[in-house]
């Protein structure tokens, strides 16, 4: 049984965000990685959003050795809605976009450590059939691959077809009507485990986006703004720290030990 301390009610929790993983010698840091998705959309993933596999192993080993508890989304809901205390050493692990390397590299490590994690899924990006893994591009999983990770991962909403960006720093989510946004998130919500928990595409949002999510019944939304989440953090503007390429163990410690 997890024991709680007085500090838990006052501190809150940190959230880590990952995207892609590669062996050190398989990654060319000078080039962006073209994405391969089922939807007709072309883009590239910046290399800063990758993690070296050895670094990820070291980070997860540190969490295990130091006795960290990996949170579920229900625990976060209970923290905000019911006042349930969180363990002092706890962290939410999130993985965006469901890239194949999460299944190939991160999933076995998380399973071995008996950790829990969340994958924010772009439903329209998932392939119906599994594609070959290629180190020089960022390929999204098939539904079959994603389903195999269910013993470690729970799935949350990252839109169905609105994860697209345009010049000027706007996303497709911001360009559609309120009814179209609701329809899109409802479709993804019917597939994932937590339909009312959302991550902003590319971390891009404005105050109008927050209002629109509230109108259509989204209760929690994660940004890419770093920081500790407390009782005072707006639920539709929750913080997440990006674990960037080459993140050292000391840098990682500063994130998870923030209070």
NUVEXVO-653751 format. One record per residue (C-alpha): x, y, z; residue number from 1. Coordinates in nm, 2 decimals. Last residue first. Layout:
// residues N
SITE_u_v_w_vodren
SITE_X_Y_Z_NUM $
...
***
This chain:
// residues 259
SITE_u_v_w_vodren
SITE_0.83_2.12_-0.60_259 $
SITE_1.06_2.01_-0.88_258 $
SITE_1.22_1.67_-0.82_257 $
SITE_1.10_1.53_-1.15_256 $
SITE_1.23_1.82_-1.36_255 $
SITE_1.56_1.88_-1.17_254 $
SITE_1.63_1.51_-1.18_253 $
SITE_1.60_1.50_-1.56_252 $
SITE_1.85_1.79_-1.60_251 $
SITE_2.09_1.60_-1.37_250 $
SITE_2.03_1.28_-1.58_249 $
SITE_2.12_1.46_-1.89_248 $
SITE_1.86_1.54_-2.16_247 $
SITE_2.03_1.46_-2.49_246 $
SITE_1.72_1.50_-2.70_245 $
SITE_1.45_1.68_-2.50_244 $
SITE_1.22_1.55_-2.22_243 $
SITE_0.94_1.80_-2.27_242 $
SITE_0.79_1.91_-1.94_241 $
SITE_0.41_1.92_-1.91_240 $
SITE_0.18_2.17_-1.75_239 $
SITE_-0.20_2.17_-1.72_238 $
SITE_-0.38_2.44_-1.90_237 $
SITE_-0.74_2.31_-1.92_236 $
SITE_-0.74_2.22_-1.55_235 $
SITE_-0.61_2.56_-1.45_234 $
SITE_-0.33_2.51_-1.20_233 $
SITE_-0.43_2.60_-0.84_232 $
SITE_-0.45_2.25_-0.71_231 $
SITE_-0.09_2.21_-0.83_230 $
SITE_0.08_2.11_-1.15_229 $
SITE_0.45_2.18_-1.15_228 $
SITE_0.61_2.34_-1.45_227 $
SITE_0.68_2.33_-1.82_226 $
SITE_0.44_2.46_-2.09_225 $
SITE_0.37_2.19_-2.34_224 $
SITE_0.00_2.20_-2.27_223 $
SITE_-0.23_1.93_-2.12_222 $
SITE_-0.60_1.95_-2.12_221 $
SITE_-0.85_1.83_-1.86_220 $
SITE_-1.23_1.86_-1.85_219 $
SITE_-1.33_1.84_-2.21_218 $
SITE_-1.71_1.89_-2.22_217 $
SITE_-1.78_2.07_-2.55_216 $
SITE_-1.80_2.42_-2.39_215 $
SITE_-1.48_2.37_-2.18_214 $
SITE_-1.28_2.28_-2.50_213 $
SITE_-1.42_2.60_-2.66_212 $
SITE_-1.31_2.82_-2.37_211 $
SITE_-0.96_2.68_-2.36_210 $
SITE_-0.93_2.73_-2.74_209 $
SITE_-1.04_3.09_-2.71_208 $
SITE_-0.77_3.15_-2.45_207 $
SITE_-0.50_3.04_-2.70_206 $
SITE_-0.34_2.71_-2.79_205 $
SITE_-0.04_2.54_-2.95_204 $
SITE_0.11_2.25_-2.76_203 $
SITE_0.19_2.09_-3.10_202 $
SITE_-0.17_1.96_-3.09_201 $
SITE_-0.32_2.04_-2.75_200 $
SITE_-0.34_1.73_-2.53_199 $
SITE_-0.68_1.61_-2.41_198 $
SITE_-0.85_1.43_-2.12_197 $
SITE_-1.23_1.41_-2.17_196 $
SITE_-1.23_1.11_-2.39_195 $
SITE_-1.02_0.90_-2.15_194 $
SITE_-0.98_0.54_-2.27_193 $
SITE_-0.94_0.61_-2.64_192 $
SITE_-1.17_0.50_-2.92_191 $
SITE_-1.49_0.68_-2.85_190 $
SITE_-1.30_0.99_-2.76_189 $
SITE_-1.13_1.00_-3.10_188 $
SITE_-1.48_1.03_-3.26_187 $
SITE_-1.60_1.27_-2.99_186 $
SITE_-1.30_1.49_-3.04_185 $
SITE_-1.37_1.53_-3.41_184 $
SITE_-1.74_1.59_-3.37_183 $
SITE_-1.68_1.85_-3.09_182 $
SITE_-1.43_2.03_-3.31_181 $
SITE_-1.66_2.03_-3.60_180 $
SITE_-1.95_2.17_-3.39_179 $
SITE_-1.71_2.45_-3.25_178 $
SITE_-1.61_2.54_-3.60_177 $
SITE_-1.27_2.45_-3.74_176 $
SITE_-0.96_2.66_-3.77_175 $
SITE_-0.82_2.63_-3.42_174 $
SITE_-0.80_2.25_-3.43_173 $
SITE_-0.64_2.28_-3.77_172 $
SITE_-0.34_2.45_-3.60_171 $
SITE_-0.21_2.80_-3.60_170 $
SITE_0.15_2.92_-3.58_169 $
SITE_0.15_3.16_-3.87_168 $
SITE_0.22_2.89_-4.13_167 $
SITE_0.00_2.59_-4.07_166 $
SITE_-0.02_2.30_-3.83_165 $
SITE_-0.21_1.97_-3.84_164 $
SITE_-0.34_1.75_-3.56_163 $
SITE_-0.71_1.81_-3.64_162 $
SITE_-0.80_1.47_-3.78_161 $
SITE_-0.90_1.25_-3.48_160 $
SITE_-0.79_1.47_-3.19_159 $
SITE_-0.52_1.41_-2.92_158 $
SITE_-0.75_1.23_-2.68_157 $
SITE_-0.62_0.98_-2.43_156 $
SITE_-0.50_0.62_-2.42_155 $
SITE_-0.39_0.41_-2.13_154 $
SITE_-0.05_0.24_-2.16_153 $
SITE_0.11_-0.04_-1.97_152 $
SITE_-0.11_-0.35_-2.02_151 $
SITE_-0.27_-0.17_-2.32_150 $
SITE_0.06_-0.19_-2.52_149 $
SITE_-0.06_-0.46_-2.76_148 $
SITE_-0.35_-0.24_-2.86_147 $
SITE_-0.12_0.02_-3.00_146 $
SITE_0.05_-0.23_-3.22_145 $
SITE_-0.28_-0.35_-3.36_144 $
SITE_-0.41_0.00_-3.41_143 $
SITE_-0.11_0.06_-3.64_142 $
SITE_0.17_0.28_-3.51_141 $
SITE_0.30_0.61_-3.65_140 $
SITE_0.61_0.63_-3.85_139 $
SITE_0.88_0.89_-3.78_138 $
SITE_1.14_0.86_-4.06_137 $
SITE_1.51_0.76_-4.09_136 $
SITE_1.50_0.47_-3.85_135 $
SITE_1.24_0.28_-4.04_134 $
SITE_1.00_0.03_-3.88_133 $
SITE_0.80_-0.15_-4.13_132 $
SITE_0.43_-0.06_-4.13_131 $
SITE_0.15_-0.23_-3.94_130 $
SITE_-0.19_-0.24_-4.11_129 $
SITE_-0.49_-0.01_-4.03_128 $
SITE_-0.25_0.28_-3.97_127 $
SITE_-0.31_0.53_-3.70_126 $
SITE_-0.29_0.90_-3.79_125 $
SITE_-0.67_0.96_-3.79_124 $
SITE_-0.68_0.86_-3.42_123 $
SITE_-0.42_1.11_-3.31_122 $
SITE_-0.35_0.94_-2.98_121 $
SITE_-0.21_1.08_-2.65_120 $
SITE_-0.04_0.78_-2.50_119 $
SITE_-0.04_0.76_-2.12_118 $
SITE_0.20_0.56_-1.90_117 $
SITE_0.21_0.31_-1.61_116 $
SITE_0.53_0.15_-1.49_115 $
SITE_0.60_-0.21_-1.40_114 $
SITE_0.98_-0.15_-1.46_113 $
SITE_0.99_-0.43_-1.72_112 $
SITE_0.67_-0.30_-1.88_111 $
SITE_0.81_0.05_-1.90_110 $
SITE_1.13_-0.08_-2.07_109 $
SITE_0.94_-0.30_-2.31_108 $
SITE_0.71_0.00_-2.41_107 $
SITE_0.99_0.25_-2.47_106 $
SITE_1.18_0.08_-2.75_105 $
SITE_0.96_-0.09_-3.02_104 $
SITE_0.62_0.04_-2.91_103 $
SITE_0.74_0.39_-2.84_102 $
SITE_0.95_0.36_-3.16_101 $
SITE_0.63_0.31_-3.36_100 $
SITE_0.51_0.67_-3.30_99 $
SITE_0.19_0.70_-3.10_98 $
SITE_0.13_1.08_-3.13_97 $
SITE_0.25_1.19_-2.79_96 $
SITE_0.39_0.99_-2.50_95 $
SITE_0.30_1.09_-2.14_94 $
SITE_0.45_0.97_-1.81_93 $
SITE_0.28_1.13_-1.50_92 $
SITE_0.51_1.16_-1.20_91 $
SITE_0.49_1.06_-0.83_90 $
SITE_0.72_1.09_-0.54_89 $
SITE_0.51_1.26_-0.28_88 $
SITE_0.23_1.01_-0.34_87 $
SITE_-0.10_1.18_-0.44_86 $
SITE_-0.37_1.28_-0.20_85 $
SITE_-0.74_1.24_-0.29_84 $
SITE_-0.91_1.58_-0.29_83 $
SITE_-1.21_1.43_-0.47_82 $
SITE_-1.22_1.62_-0.80_81 $
SITE_-0.86_1.74_-0.84_80 $
SITE_-0.66_1.45_-0.69_79 $
SITE_-0.93_1.20_-0.80_78 $
SITE_-0.89_1.32_-1.16_77 $
SITE_-0.51_1.29_-1.13_76 $
SITE_-0.55_0.94_-0.99_75 $
SITE_-0.78_0.85_-1.28_74 $
SITE_-0.52_0.96_-1.53_73 $
SITE_-0.28_0.71_-1.39_72 $
SITE_0.04_0.81_-1.21_71 $
SITE_0.38_0.66_-1.21_70 $
SITE_0.50_0.62_-0.85_69 $
SITE_0.86_0.71_-0.80_68 $
SITE_1.07_0.49_-0.57_67 $
SITE_1.42_0.64_-0.63_66 $
SITE_1.55_0.33_-0.79_65 $
SITE_1.24_0.31_-1.02_64 $
SITE_1.25_0.67_-1.13_63 $
SITE_1.63_0.65_-1.18_62 $
SITE_1.59_0.33_-1.39_61 $
SITE_1.34_0.52_-1.60_60 $
SITE_1.58_0.80_-1.67_59 $
SITE_1.87_0.57_-1.74_58 $
SITE_1.67_0.37_-1.98_57 $
SITE_1.55_0.68_-2.15_56 $
SITE_1.91_0.81_-2.19_55 $
SITE_2.02_0.47_-2.34_54 $
SITE_1.73_0.49_-2.59_53 $
SITE_1.82_0.84_-2.70_52 $
SITE_1.53_1.07_-2.69_51 $
SITE_1.36_1.25_-2.98_50 $
SITE_1.17_1.58_-2.96_49 $
SITE_1.48_1.79_-3.02_48 $
SITE_1.51_1.61_-3.35_47 $
SITE_1.22_1.81_-3.49_46 $
SITE_0.94_1.60_-3.63_45 $
SITE_0.85_1.66_-3.99_44 $
SITE_0.52_1.73_-4.16_43 $
SITE_0.30_1.59_-4.43_42 $
SITE_-0.07_1.52_-4.39_41 $
SITE_-0.30_1.28_-4.58_40 $
SITE_-0.40_1.08_-4.27_39 $
SITE_-0.24_0.74_-4.23_38 $
SITE_0.08_0.88_-4.09_37 $
SITE_0.45_0.89_-4.19_36 $
SITE_0.64_1.18_-4.03_35 $
SITE_0.95_1.32_-4.19_34 $
SITE_1.24_1.34_-3.93_33 $
SITE_1.42_1.67_-3.91_32 $
SITE_1.79_1.66_-4.00_31 $
SITE_2.11_1.76_-3.83_30 $
SITE_2.07_1.52_-3.53_29 $
SITE_2.12_1.21_-3.74_28 $
SITE_2.00_0.93_-3.52_27 $
SITE_2.08_0.56_-3.56_26 $
SITE_2.41_0.57_-3.37_25 $
SITE_2.25_0.68_-3.04_24 $
SITE_1.97_0.42_-3.06_23 $
SITE_1.64_0.60_-3.13_22 $
SITE_1.33_0.71_-2.95_21 $
SITE_1.03_0.94_-3.04_20 $
SITE_0.77_1.15_-2.86_19 $
SITE_0.81_1.20_-2.49_18 $
SITE_0.64_1.43_-2.24_17 $
SITE_0.70_1.43_-1.86_16 $
SITE_0.44_1.55_-1.61_15 $
SITE_0.51_1.68_-1.26_14 $
SITE_0.27_1.65_-0.97_13 $
SITE_0.11_1.85_-0.69_12 $
SITE_0.29_1.99_-0.39_11 $
SITE_0.04_2.09_-0.12_10 $
SITE_-0.17_1.79_-0.06_9 $
SITE_0.13_1.56_-0.09_8 $
SITE_0.34_1.74_0.17_7 $
SITE_0.16_1.58_0.46_6 $
SITE_0.28_1.24_0.36_5 $
SITE_0.12_0.94_0.19_4 $
SITE_0.19_0.57_0.21_3 $
SITE_0.13_0.35_-0.09_2 $
SITE_0.00_0.00_0.00_1 $
***
